[in-house]
Amino acid sequence: MPKKKKAKQKAVPVFLEFKGFLSFLILHEVSIKPLTGEDLAKKIGARKGTILTPGTIYPALKKLRAKKLVKYTRFGRKKVYQLTEAGEITLKEQYKLFSKYFYGLKKFIRRKNK
């Protein structure tokens, strides 16, 4: 009696880590409109399909502030982040790099239906 071949499970390799895009996504989101850290965590987390913790978002914001790419304005206890002029220039450069790296992949990238 011939043996049945087992169906191979497809492995989903993880080569592209989300962490590498966190600063880029923060700059992108605050370029659209000023946001709090909580708002950023929700928006970027929704892209990933998870919830970002303060331990993820605030260290990244702190680094971006240290590089003078974002600044904040206080409204009570909340800090609302926005791009600086240097942040705008950096984001434009990052858009160019992103386009260069991912050129030609548009036909393979599909948005999930919400």
MDAnalysis code that builds the backbone (N, CA, C; Angstrom):
import MDAnalysis as mda
import numpy as np

u = mda.Universe.empty(342, n_residues=114, atom_resindex=np.repeat(np.arange(114), 3), trajectory=True)
u.add_TopologyAttr("name", ["N", "CA", "C"] * 114)
u.add_TopologyAttr("resid", np.arange(1, 115))
u.add_TopologyAttr("resname", ["MET", "PRO", "LYS", "LYS", "LYS", "LYS", "ALA", "LYS", "GLN", "LYS", "ALA", "VAL", "PRO", "VAL", "PHE", "LEU", "GLU", "PHE", "LYS", "GLY", "PHE", "LEU", "SER", "PHE", "LEU", "ILE", "LEU", "HIS", "GLU", "VAL", "SER", "ILE", "LYS", "PRO", "LEU", "THR", "GLY", "GLU", "ASP", "LEU", "ALA", "LYS", "LYS", "ILE", "GLY", "ALA", "ARG", "LYS", "GLY", "THR", "ILE", "LEU", "THR", "PRO", "GLY", "THR", "ILE", "TYR", "PRO", "ALA", "LEU", "LYS", "LYS", "LEU", "ARG", "ALA", "LYS", "LYS", "LEU", "VAL", "LYS", "TYR", "THR", "ARG", "PHE", "GLY", "ARG", "LYS", "LYS", "VAL", "TYR", "GLN", "LEU", "THR", "GLU", "ALA", "GLY", "GLU", "ILE", "THR", "LEU", "LYS", "GLU", "GLN", "TYR", "LYS", "LEU", "PHE", "SER", "LYS", "TYR", "PHE", "TYR", "GLY", "LEU", "LYS", "LYS", "PHE", "ILE", "ARG", "ARG", "LYS", "ASN", "LYS"])
u.atoms.positions = np.array([
    [0.836, -1.176, 0.000],
    [0.000, 0.000, 0.000],
    [0.887, 1.247, 0.000],
    [0.705, 2.170, -0.957],
    [1.563, 3.358, -1.026],
    [1.295, 4.316, 0.131],
    [2.405, 4.949, 0.585],
    [2.280, 5.926, 1.675],
    [1.724, 7.231, 1.133],
    [0.894, 7.850, 1.973],
    [0.342, 9.152, 1.601],
    [1.373, 10.226, 1.916],
    [1.481, 11.171, 1.015],
    [2.373, 12.303, 1.269],
    [1.664, 13.284, 2.177],
    [2.393, 13.750, 3.175],
    [1.831, 14.751, 4.074],
    [1.888, 16.116, 3.403],
    [0.841, 16.875, 3.615],
    [0.814, 18.230, 3.071],
    [1.856, 19.070, 3.805],
    [2.656, 19.757, 3.033],
    [3.676, 20.615, 3.636],
    [3.028, 21.891, 4.138],
    [3.417, 22.279, 5.349],
    [2.951, 23.548, 5.879],
    [3.893, 24.633, 5.388],
    [3.314, 25.690, 4.959],
    [4.135, 26.796, 4.482],
    [4.640, 27.595, 5.670],
    [5.928, 27.760, 5.730],
    [6.528, 28.587, 6.770],
    [6.435, 30.048, 6.345],
    [6.114, 30.881, 7.276],
    [6.041, 32.302, 7.001],
    [7.265, 32.951, 7.642],
    [8.291, 33.201, 6.840],
    [9.500, 33.787, 7.405],
    [9.283, 35.253, 7.779],
    [9.922, 35.655, 8.836],
    [9.824, 37.040, 9.277],
    [11.186, 37.689, 9.059],
    [11.322, 38.335, 7.916],
    [12.573, 39.012, 7.598],
    [12.473, 40.507, 7.859],
    [11.276, 41.044, 7.743],
    [11.061, 42.469, 7.879],
    [10.451, 42.752, 9.244],
    [11.233, 43.321, 10.112],
    [10.765, 43.605, 11.458],
    [10.085, 44.967, 11.511],
    [9.028, 45.062, 12.259],
    [8.256, 46.287, 12.410],
    [9.052, 47.378, 13.123],
    [9.906, 47.007, 14.069],
    [10.651, 47.996, 14.850],
    [11.434, 48.967, 13.983],
    [11.956, 48.514, 12.888],
    [12.734, 49.372, 12.014],
    [11.935, 50.502, 11.405],
    [10.625, 50.397, 11.396],
    [9.769, 51.407, 10.793],
    [9.094, 52.313, 11.815],
    [9.315, 52.078, 13.093],
    [8.588, 52.832, 14.112],
    [8.848, 54.333, 14.011],
    [10.094, 54.739, 13.938],
    [10.407, 56.173, 13.846],
    [9.829, 56.769, 12.569],
    [9.957, 56.050, 11.473],
    [9.402, 56.501, 10.200],
    [7.886, 56.696, 10.315],
    [7.197, 55.728, 10.920],
    [5.743, 55.826, 11.050],
    [5.330, 56.963, 11.980],
    [6.104, 57.186, 13.041],
    [5.807, 58.305, 13.939],
    [5.921, 59.615, 13.175],
    [7.020, 59.799, 12.453],
    [7.193, 61.026, 11.677],
    [6.074, 61.189, 10.654],
    [5.721, 60.104, 9.997],
    [4.638, 60.153, 9.007],
    [3.325, 60.587, 9.652],
    [2.958, 59.958, 10.745],
    [1.666, 60.258, 11.384],
    [1.601, 61.689, 11.913],
    [2.673, 62.180, 12.540],
    [2.617, 63.555, 13.059],
    [2.760, 64.587, 11.948],
    [3.187, 64.161, 10.752],
    [3.204, 65.091, 9.615],
    [1.783, 65.355, 9.125],
    [0.900, 64.395, 9.335],
    [-0.501, 64.544, 8.917],
    [-1.237, 65.478, 9.871],
    [-1.041, 65.220, 11.182],
    [-1.611, 66.117, 12.195],
    [-0.918, 65.842, 13.527],
    [-0.829, 66.857, 14.383],
    [-0.213, 66.665, 15.695],
    [-0.993, 65.624, 16.506],
    [-0.256, 64.757, 17.206],
    [-0.879, 63.663, 17.952],
    [-0.208, 63.476, 19.310],
    [-0.952, 62.924, 20.244],
    [-0.380, 62.540, 21.537],
    [0.305, 61.181, 21.379],
    [1.111, 60.820, 22.353],
    [1.751, 59.509, 22.333],
    [0.714, 58.393, 22.297],
    [-0.365, 58.576, 23.033],
    [-1.441, 57.579, 23.065],
    [-2.090, 57.429, 21.685],
    [-2.343, 58.569, 21.039],
    [-2.926, 58.536, 19.687],
    [-1.994, 57.827, 18.711],
    [-0.697, 58.122, 18.816],
    [0.289, 57.473, 17.951],
    [0.300, 55.966, 18.172],
    [0.263, 55.562, 19.442],
    [0.268, 54.132, 19.755],
    [-0.943, 53.438, 19.133],
    [-2.097, 54.076, 19.197],
    [-3.311, 53.489, 18.622],
    [-3.221, 53.402, 17.098],
    [-2.820, 54.502, 16.444],
    [-2.757, 54.532, 14.987],
    [-1.731, 53.537, 14.440],
    [-0.536, 53.557, 15.025],
    [0.518, 52.673, 14.523],
    [0.218, 51.227, 14.915],
    [-0.325, 51.025, 16.096],
    [-0.714, 49.683, 16.520],
    [-1.771, 49.088, 15.605],
    [-2.702, 49.925, 15.152],
    [-3.752, 49.452, 14.243],
    [-3.153, 48.964, 12.929],
    [-2.087, 49.604, 12.473],
    [-1.414, 49.159, 11.246],
    [-0.830, 47.766, 11.436],
    [-0.290, 47.543, 12.633],
    [0.357, 46.264, 12.922],
    [-0.658, 45.197, 13.324],
    [-1.818, 45.641, 13.810],
    [-2.834, 44.692, 14.258],
    [-2.673, 44.337, 15.726],
    [-1.941, 45.163, 16.452],
    [-1.756, 44.960, 17.896],
    [-1.860, 46.306, 18.600],
    [-1.650, 46.266, 19.895],
    [-1.644, 47.493, 20.684],
    [-0.197, 47.786, 21.067],
    [0.265, 48.985, 20.759],
    [1.609, 49.371, 21.169],
    [1.572, 49.853, 22.613],
    [2.577, 49.500, 23.361],
    [2.649, 49.900, 24.767],
    [3.397, 51.220, 24.891],
    [3.201, 51.918, 26.013],
    [3.986, 53.134, 26.245],
    [5.496, 52.866, 26.207],
    [5.904, 51.669, 26.606],
    [7.317, 51.295, 26.590],
    [7.881, 51.174, 25.187],
    [7.033, 51.124, 24.205],
    [7.461, 51.074, 22.810],
    [7.475, 52.470, 22.202],
    [6.399, 53.202, 22.395],
    [6.221, 54.473, 21.692],
    [7.032, 55.610, 22.308],
    [7.066, 55.705, 23.643],
    [7.705, 56.866, 24.266],
    [9.229, 56.884, 24.138],
    [9.930, 55.769, 24.218],
    [11.374, 55.823, 23.959],
    [11.689, 56.286, 22.524],
    [10.871, 55.873, 21.572],
    [11.070, 56.305, 20.185],
    [10.824, 57.812, 20.064],
    [9.787, 58.304, 20.730],
    [9.515, 59.743, 20.710],
    [10.660, 60.512, 21.359],
    [11.197, 59.970, 22.434],
    [12.310, 60.621, 23.134],
    [13.533, 60.732, 22.211],
    [13.824, 59.670, 21.460],
    [14.952, 59.699, 20.514],
    [14.711, 60.712, 19.402],
    [13.495, 60.766, 18.907],
    [13.167, 61.726, 17.860],
    [13.258, 63.160, 18.373],
    [12.877, 63.370, 19.622],
    [13.013, 64.698, 20.232],
    [14.477, 65.064, 20.401],
    [15.297, 64.097, 20.826],
    [16.728, 64.346, 21.020],
    [17.401, 64.732, 19.699],
    [16.894, 64.174, 18.594],
    [17.427, 64.503, 17.264],
    [16.769, 65.757, 16.690],
    [15.868, 66.358, 17.481],
    [15.145, 67.575, 17.100],
    [14.294, 67.389, 15.842],
    [13.713, 66.199, 15.713],
    [12.830, 65.909, 14.578],
    [11.368, 66.116, 14.936],
    [11.056, 65.995, 16.231],
    [9.705, 66.292, 16.719],
    [9.820, 67.179, 17.951],
    [8.745, 67.881, 18.205],
    [8.645, 68.687, 19.424],
    [7.236, 68.484, 19.960],
    [7.020, 68.917, 21.187],
    [5.667, 68.777, 21.737],
    [5.219, 70.062, 22.399],
    [3.903, 70.167, 22.504],
    [3.252, 71.245, 23.228],
    [2.399, 70.588, 24.289],
    [2.458, 71.118, 25.486],
    [1.653, 70.553, 26.588],
    [0.243, 71.130, 26.581],
    [-0.701, 70.250, 26.784],
    [-2.093, 70.618, 27.008],
    [-2.523, 69.875, 28.260],
    [-2.379, 70.527, 29.413],
    [-2.617, 69.842, 30.678],
    [-1.540, 68.796, 30.886],
    [-1.954, 67.572, 31.098],
    [-0.999, 66.474, 31.285],
    [-0.563, 65.840, 29.966],
    [-1.263, 66.182, 28.896],
    [-0.957, 65.566, 27.602],
    [0.087, 66.363, 26.840],
    [0.924, 65.621, 26.105],
    [1.899, 66.227, 25.206],
    [1.448, 65.911, 23.785],
    [1.334, 66.937, 22.981],
    [0.936, 66.764, 21.586],
    [2.176, 66.992, 20.730],
    [2.541, 65.956, 19.984],
    [3.772, 65.961, 19.186],
    [3.500, 66.437, 17.768],
    [4.493, 67.159, 17.226],
    [4.432, 67.605, 15.837],
    [5.842, 67.639, 15.278],
    [5.930, 67.699, 13.953],
    [7.233, 67.731, 13.287],
    [7.899, 69.098, 13.461],
    [9.202, 69.069, 13.543],
    [9.988, 70.294, 13.448],
    [10.356, 70.478, 11.976],
    [11.015, 71.569, 11.673],
    [11.469, 71.785, 10.296],
    [12.460, 70.685, 9.897],
    [13.354, 70.337, 10.822],
    [14.313, 69.256, 10.546],
    [13.578, 67.927, 10.361],
    [12.491, 67.724, 11.097],
    [11.687, 66.516, 10.955],
    [11.032, 66.423, 9.591],
    [10.564, 67.561, 9.085],
    [9.954, 67.589, 7.753],
    [10.981, 67.216, 6.686],
    [12.174, 67.765, 6.797],
    [13.240, 67.470, 5.831],
    [13.615, 65.995, 5.900],
    [13.772, 65.491, 7.118],
    [14.133, 64.081, 7.312],
    [13.063, 63.161, 6.757],
    [11.802, 63.485, 7.004],
    [10.706, 62.646, 6.512],
    [10.695, 62.610, 4.986],
    [10.926, 63.736, 4.340],
    [10.981, 63.755, 2.872],
    [12.092, 62.846, 2.366],
    [13.246, 62.876, 3.042],
    [14.359, 61.993, 2.670],
    [13.985, 60.531, 2.883],
    [13.275, 60.249, 3.981],
    [12.862, 58.874, 4.262],
    [11.829, 58.386, 3.266],
    [10.928, 59.260, 2.826],
    [9.972, 58.868, 1.785],
    [10.720, 58.453, 0.510],
    [11.750, 59.218, 0.153],
    [12.541, 58.887, -1.039],
    [13.208, 57.521, -0.877],
    [13.815, 57.282, 0.295],
    [14.457, 55.992, 0.537],
    [13.442, 54.855, 0.511],
    [12.310, 55.066, 1.159],
    [11.255, 54.059, 1.193],
    [10.829, 53.712, -0.230],
    [10.621, 54.745, -1.055],
    [10.216, 54.531, -2.444],
    [11.285, 53.766, -3.215],
    [12.542, 54.111, -2.967],
    [13.648, 53.438, -3.652],
    [13.713, 51.959, -3.264],
    [13.599, 51.677, -1.978],
    [13.697, 50.303, -1.477],
    [12.537, 49.433, -1.951],
    [11.339, 50.016, -1.986],
    [10.150, 49.221, -2.258],
    [9.553, 49.467, -3.641],
    [10.295, 50.145, -4.500],
    [9.841, 50.411, -5.862],
    [9.500, 49.084, -6.557],
    [8.368, 49.063, -7.227],
    [7.979, 47.881, -7.989],
    [7.177, 46.870, -7.196],
    [6.976, 47.108, -5.914],
    [6.246, 46.140, -5.087],
    [4.768, 46.481, -4.916],
    [4.345, 47.605, -5.444],
    [2.974, 48.060, -5.249],
    [1.934, 47.007, -5.636],
    [2.197, 46.279, -6.717],
    [1.218, 45.288, -7.175],
    [1.101, 44.113, -6.192],
    [2.077, 43.946, -5.303],
    [2.043, 42.851, -4.342],
    [1.486, 43.277, -2.980],
    [1.389, 44.569, -2.752],
    [0.971, 45.086, -1.445],
    [-0.498, 45.451, -1.498],
    [-1.271, 44.832, -0.653],
    [-2.704, 45.083, -0.597],
    [-3.081, 45.497, 0.806],
    [-3.968, 46.457, 0.901],
    [-4.490, 46.879, 2.206],
    [-5.542, 45.880, 2.645],
    [-5.544, 45.601, 3.929],
    [-6.606, 44.761, 4.478],
    [-7.880, 45.570, 4.560],
    [-8.992, 44.897, 4.344],
    [-10.278, 45.571, 4.541],
    [-10.502, 45.741, 6.026],
    [-10.983, 46.900, 6.393],
    [-11.203, 47.178, 7.824],
    [-12.459, 46.544, 8.320],
])
